[in-house]
Amino acid sequence: MTELHGHGKARHRRKKTALLAGAPLALAAAGAMAYGTAFGVFGEGARPKASAAAAPAWADDTADGFASVHALGQKGTYGGKGGKTVTVRTLADLEKYATAREPYVIVVAATIPMNPKGKEIRVASDKTIVGAGTSGHIVGGGFFLGQGVHNVIIRNLTIRDSYQGIWNDKEHDWDAIQMDGAHHVWIDHNDLRRMADGLIDSRKDTTYVTVSWNRLSDNNKTFGIGWTENTTADLTIHHNWFRETGQRNPSTDNAAHAHLYNNYLQDAPGTDITSSYGNYARGRTKMVLENSYFEGVNNPVIKDGTAGLVQRGNVFTRTSGRNESGGTAFDPKSYYNYRLDKAADVPALLTSGAGPRSSIGTTVSAGPATAAAQSTLTVAKDGSGRYKSVQKAVDAVPAGNTSRVVIRIAPGTYREAVKVPANKPHITFEGTGRSRKDTVIVEGHAAGMTKPDGSGTYGTGGSATVAVEADDFQARNLTISNDFDEAKHQQLNGQQAVALRTAADRVRLDALIISGDQDTLLLDTAGKDRTGRVYLTNSYVIGNTDFVFGRATAVIDKCVLTLKKRWNGTSAGYVTAPSTPAGRKGFLITRTTIDGDVSARSFHLGRPWHAGGDASLDPQTTIRDSVLGAAVKAAPWTDMGGFSWKNDRFAEYNNEGPGAGAAGVDRPHLTDAQAATQETADWFGGWKPTGA
């Protein structure tokens, strides 16, 4: 904030009444980030040729893990890329294109019931079948990939409900995805549940398979691998959430190389489904099991005497029974590169990030008033893009731009401060790496630092690594960081160091890492009387002191707010510091995890920031349907600058985790009636952010 807070004098505010109304969860409209079509105002090098459309980022995604390996005449797994993109809403159309000989990208944009029930569409090679945001559902059946079928991506779908009421069903071999002798298959970001038989069956020498970022739940025989005497199959299984699954999680029979990492196996107590075992290495399987998290699972890891299973870095909580390892396996990095997340981070990472995502499978179609062609600019440190810096690309956008400009930023670290001025709306920043970690925009300015031209200090807002002042801004798949070193600058008066500042309306942010210490994310408006709506999803925000703050109307949905220690190793801090004007909505944090590697009961969820001592403000933070770690104080709200939080709007609803607590005088909870008016859709009025 503008004044020092958290370690010095904080001059802010005081307020009045309590809980105001808010808005429903879920995004509103369709599509994810808006990605530009071709044609441009920047010259030949700034756009694709002729009238071809610039593909959204998900259309360029290719598999990692064993599905990325060049083998059997196939160079990785890229599905129907290069073929025609079709949108289907009926079973007839889905089957027509999935079984065709030509490559297709098939976007499923509706709920499609299988007829007859249990039907498995026989998918041909060179196909991508992808759900449009969260709207693609296959009900009562699934997909079959037969002998020799290859280069198939099944992604972002919900495949569910062929279950016939028989838990150990021997009669209905109705799977969500069955593979018999296929190769080079990528199964990613799906929600698979309640099938009569398996959620995934990888059988009969199916190989070069990657299964990633899926939710697998409410099923008995979940994920079986093998059914062969040959030891040929190579599979990578990472970042999947197995919840309430009985067996085969997975069961891996005679796999030559099975690499399992960063998976979350969860058996919640008191439910009707009890796990019989977790990961199982059978026969002559060679398995490497790394940095996974097992919670409440019976017999979490089992191996046959003939199998090799190497464990490292796994976490076991409330597990019982067999937990085995032994023999030799293999080095996954001799086949492909990968990066491990910490096992302790896996539950939060997967509960917020596994399953279908609003930013996959969608594009934004221009209506009559916005039919002007959109443009794409490229940035790359090595000179392979049109620009080497992000700011140079922003500078190239003409003032008063009326159609979307997508700035695609290649992997790399861009040390620069970037400003998107108010006269350049409709800009998208899009990292093009496989991970949000691959593309990093970073600077290290702090509020009290003197500007290079000697014109004064940066101030809190001026310290931002990325400052967005233009409406209709979007960003996805990158990291924005302020790496100011507090430890080295303890003499500095003004250690606020903002990573991202938004002072604009209709800002859409997805799949980001926003990292700093004090005042990481400033969600502001262009003026006290101006609206500033922000929707942040599927992202990490990292900090320790008021690290989400400002006067914007903002929803933080399905994110991880990561608490970090101060520069001297102490644990103390504040998550939010809203400065909401009266009559407006402030911060709504929903379906989010708040935790970190800090001491128990050391962080407040928020405090009221009356910027400049403005008593007319009415700060608001509502945290609902979220997981609160042990770091959260039992009395989670506190005063600031002489203003009592009890005179403002701070509340919780339906949270869980060790940091959650019962309603009380120091911990107000919404009633059900109040909660019904404080959901995501309520927060944005007439704006329907893309990404629903």
C-alpha positions in Angstrom: 0.0 0.0 0.0 1.0 3.6 -0.1 2.0 3.8 3.5 4.2 1.3 5.2 2.3 -1.5 6.8 3.3 -4.7 8.6 6.5 -3.3 9.8 6.2 0.4 10.6 3.5 3.0 10.8 0.4 2.3 8.9 -1.9 5.2 8.3 -5.1 3.8 7.0 -8.7 3.7 8.0 -11.7 2.8 9.9 -15.2 1.7 8.9 -18.7 0.9 9.5 -21.2 -1.7 8.7 -20.8 -5.4 8.2 -21.6 -7.9 5.4 -22.8 -6.7 2.1 -24.0 -8.8 -0.8 -21.8 -10.4 -3.4 -21.8 -12.9 -6.3 -22.1 -16.6 -7.5 -19.2 -18.9 -8.4 -18.4 -20.0 -11.9 -17.3 -17.7 -14.7 -19.9 -16.3 -16.8 -19.7 -16.5 -20.6 -17.8 -18.8 -22.8 -14.3 -19.1 -23.9 -11.1 -18.6 -22.1 -8.6 -15.9 -22.8 -9.3 -14.1 -26.0 -6.7 -15.0 -28.6 -6.3 -13.0 -31.7 -7.1 -14.0 -35.2 -4.7 -13.0 -37.9 -4.3 -9.8 -39.8 -2.5 -7.0 -38.3 -1.6 -3.4 -38.1 2.0 -4.1 -37.4 3.3 -5.3 -40.7 4.0 -8.7 -42.2 6.2 -10.0 -39.4 3.5 -9.4 -36.7 0.9 -11.8 -38.0 0.2 -15.2 -39.6 -0.2 -15.3 -43.4 -3.3 -14.4 -45.2 -6.5 -15.0 -43.3 -5.5 -18.0 -41.2 -6.5 -17.7 -37.5 -3.9 -17.5 -34.8 -4.5 -20.6 -32.7 -5.2 -20.3 -29.0 -2.5 -21.5 -26.7 -4.1 -24.8 -25.9 -4.1 -25.8 -29.6 -0.3 -25.7 -29.6 0.1 -27.8 -26.5 1.9 -31.2 -26.9 2.4 -34.0 -24.4 5.2 -34.3 -21.9 6.6 -37.4 -20.3 6.8 -40.7 -22.3 4.1 -39.5 -24.7 6.7 -36.9 -25.9 9.3 -39.5 -26.8 10.1 -40.1 -30.4 9.5 -43.8 -31.1 7.6 -46.3 -33.3 7.7 -43.8 -36.1 5.9 -41.1 -34.1 7.6 -37.9 -33.0 5.9 -37.1 -29.8 2.1 -36.7 -29.3 0.4 -33.7 -30.8 -3.0 -35.1 -31.7 -5.0 -33.5 -34.6 -2.8 -30.4 -34.8 -2.6 -29.3 -38.4 -6.0 -30.8 -39.2 -9.3 -29.1 -39.3 -10.9 -27.9 -36.0 -14.6 -28.9 -35.7 -17.0 -28.2 -32.8 -19.4 -31.0 -32.0 -22.6 -31.2 -29.8 -24.1 -34.5 -30.9 -23.0 -38.1 -30.6 -23.3 -38.5 -34.4 -20.9 -35.7 -35.1 -18.5 -36.8 -32.3 -18.3 -40.3 -33.7 -18.1 -39.1 -37.3 -14.9 -37.0 -36.7 -13.3 -39.2 -34.0 -13.4 -42.3 -36.3 -12.3 -40.4 -39.5 -9.0 -41.2 -41.2 -8.0 -37.5 -41.4 -6.5 -35.5 -38.5 -9.0 -33.5 -36.5 -9.2 -31.2 -33.5 -12.6 -32.1 -32.1 -14.0 -29.6 -29.6 -16.8 -31.0 -27.5 -19.1 -28.1 -26.6 -22.1 -29.9 -25.0 -23.2 -32.8 -22.8 -23.3 -35.9 -25.1 -25.1 -39.0 -23.8 -23.9 -42.3 -25.2 -26.4 -44.5 -26.9 -26.5 -47.3 -26.2 -25.2 -46.9 -22.7 -21.7 -48.2 -22.4 -20.8 -47.3 -26.0 -17.0 -46.6 -26.5 -16.3 -44.6 -29.7 -13.4 -46.2 -31.6 -11.0 -43.3 -32.0 -8.7 -43.2 -35.0 -5.1 -41.9 -35.1 -4.2 -38.2 -35.2 -7.0 -36.8 -33.1 -7.4 -34.3 -30.4 -10.7 -34.6 -28.5 -11.0 -31.6 -26.2 -13.8 -30.2 -24.0 -14.7 -26.6 -24.6 -13.9 -25.1 -21.2 -16.0 -27.0 -18.7 -18.9 -27.7 -21.0 -17.7 -31.0 -22.7 -19.3 -34.0 -21.0 -19.5 -37.6 -22.2 -22.2 -39.4 -20.2 -22.7 -43.2 -20.0 -19.7 -44.3 -22.2 -16.3 -43.3 -23.4 -13.5 -44.0 -25.9 -11.6 -47.0 -27.2 -8.2 -46.8 -28.9 -7.4 -50.1 -30.6 -4.3 -51.8 -31.9 -1.9 -49.4 -33.7 -3.9 -46.3 -33.0 -1.5 -43.5 -32.2 -1.0 -39.8 -31.7 -4.3 -39.2 -29.8 -5.0 -36.5 -27.2 -8.1 -36.8 -24.9 -8.2 -33.6 -22.9 -10.4 -31.4 -20.7 -13.5 -33.6 -20.8 -15.8 -34.9 -18.1 -16.5 -38.6 -18.8 -18.9 -40.0 -16.3 -21.8 -42.2 -15.2 -21.9 -45.6 -16.9 -22.0 -47.1 -13.4 -24.8 -49.8 -13.1 -25.0 -50.0 -9.3 -22.7 -53.0 -9.0 -19.5 -52.1 -7.2 -17.3 -54.9 -8.5 -19.1 -55.2 -11.9 -18.0 -58.2 -13.9 -20.6 -57.9 -16.7 -20.2 -54.3 -17.9 -16.8 -53.6 -19.4 -17.7 -49.9 -19.8 -14.6 -47.7 -19.4 -14.1 -44.0 -19.7 -10.9 -44.5 -21.8 -9.7 -48.0 -22.9 -6.5 -48.6 -24.9 -5.6 -51.9 -26.4 -2.3 -51.8 -28.2 -2.2 -48.0 -28.9 0.8 -45.8 -28.6 1.5 -42.1 -28.1 -1.5 -41.1 -26.1 -1.9 -38.0 -23.9 -4.8 -38.0 -21.4 -4.8 -34.6 -19.7 -7.1 -32.4 -17.5 -10.1 -34.7 -17.6 -12.7 -35.4 -14.9 -13.3 -39.2 -14.9 -15.8 -40.7 -12.5 -18.5 -43.3 -11.8 -17.9 -45.7 -14.6 -19.1 -49.4 -14.6 -15.5 -50.6 -15.0 -12.3 -48.7 -15.3 -11.7 -44.9 -15.6 -8.6 -45.7 -17.6 -7.5 -49.1 -18.9 -4.1 -49.2 -20.7 -3.8 -52.7 -21.9 -2.1 -55.1 -24.4 1.3 -53.3 -24.8 -0.2 -49.8 -25.0 2.9 -47.6 -24.6 4.3 -44.0 -24.8 1.4 -42.8 -22.7 1.2 -39.7 -20.4 -1.7 -39.2 -18.0 -1.6 -35.8 -16.3 -3.7 -33.3 -14.3 -6.8 -35.5 -14.2 -9.4 -35.9 -11.5 -10.3 -39.6 -11.0 -13.0 -40.2 -8.4 -15.9 -42.3 -7.1 -14.9 -45.5 -8.8 -13.7 -49.0 -7.9 -11.3 -50.3 -10.6 -9.8 -46.9 -11.4 -6.7 -47.2 -13.6 -5.3 -50.5 -14.7 -2.1 -51.0 -16.7 -1.0 -54.2 -18.3 -2.9 -57.4 -19.3 0.2 -58.7 -21.1 3.1 -60.9 -20.6 5.4 -58.5 -22.5 7.4 -55.9 -20.6 7.3 -53.1 -23.2 5.0 -50.4 -21.9 6.3 -46.9 -21.0 4.0 -44.6 -19.1 4.2 -41.3 -17.2 1.5 -40.5 -14.6 1.8 -37.2 -13.0 -0.3 -34.5 -11.2 -3.4 -36.6 -11.0 -5.9 -36.5 -8.1 -7.3 -39.9 -7.1 -10.1 -39.3 -4.7 -12.4 -42.0 -3.3 -11.2 -44.8 -5.6 -11.2 -48.4 -4.5 -8.3 -50.0 -6.3 -5.9 -49.7 -9.3 -4.6 -46.3 -8.4 -2.9 -47.4 -10.7 -2.2 -51.1 -10.8 0.8 -51.5 -13.1 1.5 -55.0 -14.6 4.7 -55.7 -16.5 5.4 -52.1 -17.5 9.0 -51.6 -18.7 9.0 -48.0 -17.3 6.3 -46.5 -15.1 7.1 -43.0 -13.8 4.6 -41.7 -11.2 5.2 -38.3 -9.7 3.3 -35.5 -7.9 0.0 -37.5 -7.7 -2.4 -37.0 -4.9 -4.2 -40.2 -3.6 -6.9 -39.3 -1.1 -9.3 -41.5 0.8 -11.5 -39.2 2.9 -12.7 -40.7 6.2 -16.4 -41.5 6.8 -17.4 -42.1 3.2 -18.9 -45.1 1.5 -15.7 -45.8 -0.5 -12.6 -47.2 1.1 -9.4 -47.8 -0.8 -8.0 -51.3 -0.8 -4.6 -50.1 -2.1 -2.9 -47.2 -3.9 0.1 -47.6 -6.3 0.9 -51.2 -7.2 3.9 -52.5 -9.1 3.1 -56.0 -10.4 5.0 -58.6 -12.4 8.2 -57.3 -13.9 7.3 -53.6 -13.7 10.0 -51.1 -13.1 8.5 -48.1 -11.3 9.8 -44.8 -10.1 7.5 -43.1 -7.6 8.4 -39.5 -6.6 7.0 -36.6 -4.6 3.4 -37.9 -4.4 1.1 -37.4 -1.5 -0.9 -40.2 0.1 -3.7 -39.3 2.5 -5.8 -41.9 4.4 -5.0 -44.6 1.8 -4.8 -48.3 2.9 -1.8 -50.1 1.6 -0.5 -47.0 -0.2 2.4 -48.6 -2.1 2.6 -52.3 -3.0 5.2 -54.3 -5.0 5.5 -57.9 -6.2 8.7 -59.7 -5.4 9.5 -59.6 -9.1 9.0 -55.8 -9.5 11.4 -53.0 -9.0 10.0 -49.9 -7.2 12.1 -46.9 -6.2 10.4 -44.4 -3.9 11.7 -40.9 -3.1 10.2 -37.8 -1.6 6.7 -39.1 -1.0 4.5 -38.0 1.9 2.1 -40.4 3.8 -0.6 -39.0 6.1 -3.0 -41.2 7.9 -2.1 -44.2 5.8 -1.9 -47.8 7.0 -0.8 -51.2 5.8 1.8 -52.0 3.1 4.2 -49.3 2.0 6.9 -51.0 0.0 9.9 -50.4 -2.2 12.9 -52.3 -3.4 14.9 -53.4 -6.3 16.1 -51.2 -9.1 14.2 -49.1 -11.6 15.4 -46.5 -14.1 16.3 -42.8 -14.5 13.3 -40.9 -16.0 15.6 -38.0 -17.0 17.4 -40.3 -19.5 14.1 -40.3 -21.5 12.7 -36.8 -21.0 13.1 -33.7 -18.9 10.6 -32.9 -16.1 10.4 -30.8 -13.0 9.1 -32.0 -9.6 6.8 -30.0 -7.3 7.3 -30.4 -3.6 5.2 -33.2 -2.2 3.8 -31.0 0.5 2.4 -28.7 -2.2 0.6 -31.4 -4.1 -2.8 -31.4 -2.4 -3.3 -27.7 -2.8 -1.9 -27.8 -6.3 -4.2 -30.6 -7.5 -7.4 -29.6 -5.7 -7.2 -26.3 -7.5 -5.6 -27.3 -10.8 -6.6 -30.9 -11.8 -9.5 -31.6 -14.1 -11.1 -29.5 -16.9 -10.1 -25.9 -17.2 -11.9 -23.0 -18.5 -8.9 -21.8 -20.6 -8.6 -25.1 -22.6 -10.7 -25.8 -25.7 -12.1 -22.4 -26.1 -11.7 -19.4 -28.3 -13.4 -16.0 -28.4 -15.5 -15.3 -31.4 -16.0 -11.7 -32.4 -19.5 -10.4 -32.5 -20.7 -7.9 -35.1 -19.3 -4.9 -33.1 -15.9 -6.5 -32.6 -15.4 -8.2 -35.9 -12.2 -6.3 -36.6 -9.3 -8.7 -37.0 -7.2 -9.4 -34.1 -3.4 -9.3 -34.0 -0.6 -11.4 -32.6 2.9 -10.1 -31.6 5.7 -12.3 -30.5 8.4 -11.7 -27.9 11.6 -13.8 -27.5 14.8 -13.1 -25.7 16.8 -14.9 -28.3 15.6 -12.7 -31.1 13.3 -15.3 -32.7 10.3 -13.2 -32.0 9.5 -9.8 -33.4 10.5 -8.1 -30.1 13.0 -9.0 -27.5 11.2 -7.2 -24.6 7.6 -7.3 -23.5 7.5 -3.5 -23.1 8.6 -3.1 -26.8 5.7 -5.2 -27.9 3.3 -3.1 -25.7 4.8 0.0 -27.2 4.0 -1.3 -30.7 0.2 -1.5 -30.0 -1.4 1.6 -31.3 -3.2 3.9 -28.9 -6.9 3.5 -28.9 -6.7 -0.1 -30.1 -10.2 -1.5 -30.5 -9.5 -5.2 -31.1 -7.5 -7.8 -29.1 -3.8 -7.9 -29.5 -2.1 -11.1 -28.2 1.5 -10.7 -27.1 2.9 -14.2 -27.1 6.0 -14.4 -24.9 8.5 -17.2 -25.4 10.0 -19.0 -22.4 12.8 -17.1 -20.7 13.4 -14.5 -18.0 12.5 -10.9 -18.9 14.0 -8.5 -16.4 12.1 -5.4 -17.0 9.3 -3.2 -15.7 6.3 -3.4 -18.0 3.5 -0.8 -18.2 0.3 -1.2 -20.2 -1.0 2.4 -20.4 -4.7 3.3 -20.2 -5.0 4.1 -23.9 -4.1 0.5 -25.0 -7.0 -1.8 -24.1 -7.6 -5.3 -25.3 -4.1 -6.7 -24.7 -3.3 -10.2 -23.8 0.0 -11.5 -22.3 0.4 -15.2 -23.1 3.4 -17.3 -22.1 4.0 -19.9 -24.7 6.0 -22.4 -22.5 4.6 -25.7 -21.2 4.5 -24.3 -17.7 3.7 -20.9 -16.1 7.2 -21.2 -14.7 8.8 -21.1 -18.1 8.0 -17.5 -18.9 9.0 -15.0 -16.2 8.7 -11.2 -16.1 10.7 -9.9 -13.1 12.0 -6.7 -11.6 13.2 -5.7 -8.1 11.9 -2.2 -7.4 10.6 -1.2 -4.0 8.5 1.8 -2.9 11.3 3.6 -1.2 13.9 3.2 -3.9 14.9 6.3 -5.9 14.1 6.3 -9.6 17.1 6.2 -12.0 16.3 9.7 -13.2 16.3 11.1 -9.7 12.7 12.3 -9.9 11.8 10.8 -6.5 11.0 7.3 -5.2 8.9 4.7 -7.0 6.1 4.6 -4.4 4.1 1.5 -3.8 2.1 1.5 -7.1 5.2 2.6 -9.1 7.2 -0.4 -7.8 5.2 -2.8 -9.8 7.0 -5.2 -12.2 3.9 -5.2 -14.4 1.4 -2.3 -14.2 -1.9 -2.7 -16.1 -3.9 0.5 -16.5 -5.8 -0.5 -19.7 -9.2 -2.1 -19.6 -9.9 -5.6 -20.9 -6.4 -6.8 -20.2 -5.8 -10.6 -20.0 -2.8 -12.7 -19.0 -2.2 -16.4 -18.8 0.6 -19.0 -18.4 3.4 -17.0 -17.0 5.1 -15.8 -13.8 5.2 -12.1 -12.7 7.6 -11.5 -9.9 9.2 -8.8 -7.8 12.4 -10.1 -6.4 13.3 -7.0 -4.2 15.6 -8.3 -1.4 14.3 -7.0 1.9 17.2 -8.5 3.8 19.7 -6.4 1.9 17.7 -3.2 2.2 16.6 -3.0 5.8 17.7 0.6 5.9 15.2 1.5 3.1 12.1 3.4 4.2 9.4 1.8 2.0 9.8 -1.9 1.4 6.6 -2.5 -0.4 7.4 -4.2 -3.7 4.5 -5.0 -6.0 4.7 -7.8 -8.6 1.4 -7.0 -10.4 -0.7 -3.9 -10.3 -4.0 -3.6 -12.0 -5.8 -0.3 -12.2 -8.3 -1.2 -14.9 -11.7 -2.8 -15.5 -12.5 -6.2 -16.8 -9.1 -7.8 -16.1 -8.9 -11.5 -16.7 -6.0 -13.5 -15.2 -5.4 -17.2 -15.4 -2.7 -19.8 -14.8 -0.2 -17.3 -13.3 2.4 -17.2 -10.6 2.5 -13.8 -8.9 5.4 -13.7 -6.5 6.7 -11.3 -4.0 6.9 -10.5 -0.3 5.1 -7.3 0.9 2.3 -6.0 -1.3 2.6 -8.6 -4.0 -0.7 -8.1 -5.9 -2.3 -4.7 -6.0 -5.8 -4.9 -7.3 -6.7 -1.2 -7.8 -8.9 1.0 -9.9 -8.1 4.0 -12.0 -9.8 6.2 -9.4 -11.9 6.0 -6.3 -15.0 6.6 -8.3 -14.0 4.2 -11.1 -14.9 0.5 -11.4 -12.1 -2.1 -11.5 -13.2 -5.7 -11.8 -10.7 -8.5 -11.8 -11.1 -12.3 -12.2 -8.1 -14.4 -11.2 -8.2 -18.2 -11.5 -6.0 -21.3 -11.3 -3.0 -19.3 -10.1 -0.5 -18.9 -7.3 -0.1 -15.7 -5.3 2.9 -15.7 -3.0 3.7 -13.2 -0.2 3.6 -12.3 3.5 2.3 -8.8 4.2 -0.9 -7.5 2.8 0.0 -9.4 -0.4 -3.4 -9.1 -1.9 -4.6 -5.5 -1.5 -6.4 -2.6 -3.1 -9.9 -1.2 -3.9 -10.8 -3.4 -6.9 -13.8 -5.6 -7.1 -12.0 -8.9 -7.5 -12.7 -12.7 -7.4 -9.8 -15.1 -6.7 -11.1 -18.5 -7.7 -9.4 -21.9 -7.6 -6.0 -20.5 -6.6 -3.3 -21.1 -4.0 -2.4 -18.2 -1.8 1.1 -19.2 -0.5 2.3 -17.8 2.7 6.0 -17.2 3.1 8.3 -16.2 5.9 9.7 -12.7 6.3 13.2 -11.8 5.3 14.5 -12.7 8.8 12.8 -16.1 8.9 9.9 -15.1 11.1 6.3 -16.1 10.4 3.8 -13.2 10.6 1.6 -11.6 8.1 -1.6 -10.6 6.5 -3.2 -12.1 3.4 -5.6 -9.3 2.3 -5.8 -5.6 2.9 -8.9 -4.4 0.9 -9.6 -0.7 0.6 -13.1 -1.0 -0.9 -15.2 2.1 -1.5 -18.6 2.1 0.2 -21.3 0.5 -1.8 -18.9 -1.6 -3.9 -17.8 -5.2 -3.6 -14.3 -5.9 -2.5 -12.4 -9.3 -2.5 -14.1 -12.6 -2.9 -11.8 -15.6 -2.4 -13.4 -18.9 -3.3 -12.4 -22.5 -3.8 -8.9 -21.5 -2.9 -6.2 -22.9 -0.6 -4.4 -20.6 1.8 -1.3 -22.1 3.4 2.5 -22.1 3.4 5.7 -23.2 5.0 5.2 -20.9 8.0 4.5 -21.3 11.7 1.0 -22.3 12.9 -1.4 -19.6 13.8 0.9 -16.8 12.5 -1.1 -15.2 9.7 -4.2 -13.1 9.6 -6.6 -13.5 6.7 -7.0 -9.7 6.4 -7.2 -6.2 7.8 -9.0 -3.0 6.7 -6.9 -0.6 4.7 -8.4 2.9 4.9 -6.0 4.4 2.4 -4.9 7.9 3.5 -7.1 7.6 6.6 -10.3 7.8 4.5 -13.1 6.8 6.9 -15.6 6.7 4.1 -14.2 3.4 2.8 -15.8 0.1 3.6 -13.2 -2.7 3.0 -14.5 -6.2 2.2 -13.0 -9.6 2.1 -15.1 -12.8 2.0 -13.4 -16.2 2.0 -15.6 -19.1 1.2 -15.6 -22.7 0.1 -11.8 -22.8 0.7 -9.1 -24.7 2.5 -7.4 -22.8 5.3 -4.0 -24.2 6.5 -2.8 -24.3 10.1 -1.0 -21.0 9.5 -4.3 -19.1 9.8 -4.9 -17.5 13.2 -7.9 -18.6 15.3 -9.0 -14.9 15.2 -8.2 -14.3 11.6 -9.1 -10.6 11.1 -7.3 -7.7 12.7 -7.4 -3.8 12.9 -5.2 -1.5 10.8 -4.2 2.1 11.2 -6.7 2.9 13.9 -9.7 1.4 12.0 -11.5 -1.7 13.4 -12.1 -4.6 11.1 -15.4 -5.1 12.9 -16.7 -1.9 11.3 -16.0 -3.2 7.9 -17.0 -6.3 5.9 -14.9 -9.4 6.7 -16.5 -12.9 6.7 -16.1 -16.6 6.0 -18.4 -19.3 4.7 -18.0 -23.1 4.4 -14.3 -23.2 4.8 -12.4 -26.3 5.9 -8.9 -27.3 6.9 -6.9 -26.9 10.1 -7.1 -23.1 10.0 -10.9 -23.1 9.6 -13.0 -22.3 12.7 -16.5 -22.0 14.0 -18.5 -18.8 13.8 -18.0 -16.4 16.7 -17.6 -12.8 17.7 -14.0 -12.8 16.3 -14.9 -15.0 13.3 -18.0 -13.9 11.5 -19.6 -16.4 9.1 -22.1 -15.7 6.4 -25.6 -17.2 6.8 -26.8 -19.4 4.0 -28.9 -16.5 2.7 -26.0 -14.1 2.7 -23.8 -16.7 1.0 -26.3 -17.0 -1.8 -25.6 -13.3 -2.6 -21.9 -13.6 -2.4 -20.9 -15.8 -5.3 -18.8 -15.1 -8.3 -21.5 -14.0 -10.7 -22.8 -11.5 -8.2 -19.4 -9.8 -8.1 -19.2 -8.7 -11.7 -22.6 -7.2 -12.6 -23.0 -7.1 -16.3 -19.4 -8.3 -17.1 -19.2 -11.9 -18.1 -15.5 -12.8 -18.0 -14.3 -15.2 -20.6 -13.1 -18.5 -19.3 -16.4 -19.9 -18.1 
